[in-house]
Amino acid sequence: GAVVSQHPSWVICKSGTSVKIECRSLDFQATTMFWYRQFPKQSLMLMATSNEGSKATYEQGVEKDKFLINHASLTLSTLTVTSAHPEDSSFYICSASAPDRVGTEAFFGQGTRLTVV
Amino acid sequence: DAKTTQPNSMESNEEEPVHLPCNHSTISGTDYIHWYRQLPSQGPEYVIHGLTSNVNNRMASLAIAEDRKSSTLILHRATLRDAAVYYCILKGPGTYKYIFGTGTRLKVLA
């Protein structure tokens, strides 16, 4: 199947700093990618839809100025958590689809665990 | 988005079949039924999907009720590596935006 890779797999940052997470589609082009957040023992929560070449669409309750999304190419979307605080500590997961390659499923990255200290 | 309901947890003995149910009574005619699973500290992994007919692949089988208001994921022989949270998701046409429910945490006993 198609491969979606996230980097880094885990990151620790100090409170008040910003951290960038990358999501790459390695063997296909993705015009749309999605970012999710998952707290311990909870399900995935959709944060935003990342559209190549245009602004991201954020779900209700997600602060767009805090979670900056850039989708500058067909294979890369980035999520920047700005002015991170301990409550932003979570597991961040991206997904992408390759409708011209395989079936109707989406492919997920391995996730990035962010810890803010 | 149509909602799905799954049991919070299930247990199975190793090498026995497992039937994971999902209710989706508000499913629309164009919604596909997708199943993903998530192993600890990993992103979700595609398992199987279907529209109306039952489906089989190397990982599992998907049985869809005739009225499409429920479905069952079948793992034919559970292994310890199948221990995961299994999510049943309805996906509309033309979108890859998934709304995850609570899923079923499957525990496989040796």
Boltz contact constraints between the chains, C-beta under 6 A:
constraints:
  - contact:
      token1: [A, 43]
      token2: [B, 100]
      max_distance: 6.0
  - contact:
      token1: [A, 43]
      token2: [B, 102]
      max_distance: 6.0
  - contact:
      token1: [A, 44]
      token2: [B, 100]
      max_distance: 6.0
  - contact:
      token1: [A, 93]
      token2: [B, 43]
      max_distance: 6.0
  - contact:
      token1: [A, 97]
      token2: [B, 96]
      max_distance: 6.0
  - contact:
      token1: [A, 105]
      token2: [B, 46]
      max_distance: 6.0
  - contact:
      token1: [A, 106]
      token2: [B, 96]
      max_distance: 6.0
  - contact:
      token1: [A, 108]
      token2: [B, 43]
      max_distance: 6.0
  - contact:
      token1: [A, 108]
      token2: [B, 44]
      max_distance: 6.0
  - contact:
      token1: [A, 109]
      token2: [B, 43]
      max_distance: 6.0
  - contact:
      token1: [A, 110]
      token2: [B, 42]
      max_distance: 6.0
  - contact:
      token1: [A, 110]
      token2: [B, 43]
      max_distance: 6.0
  - contact:
      token1: [A, 111]
      token2: [B, 43]
      max_distance: 6.0
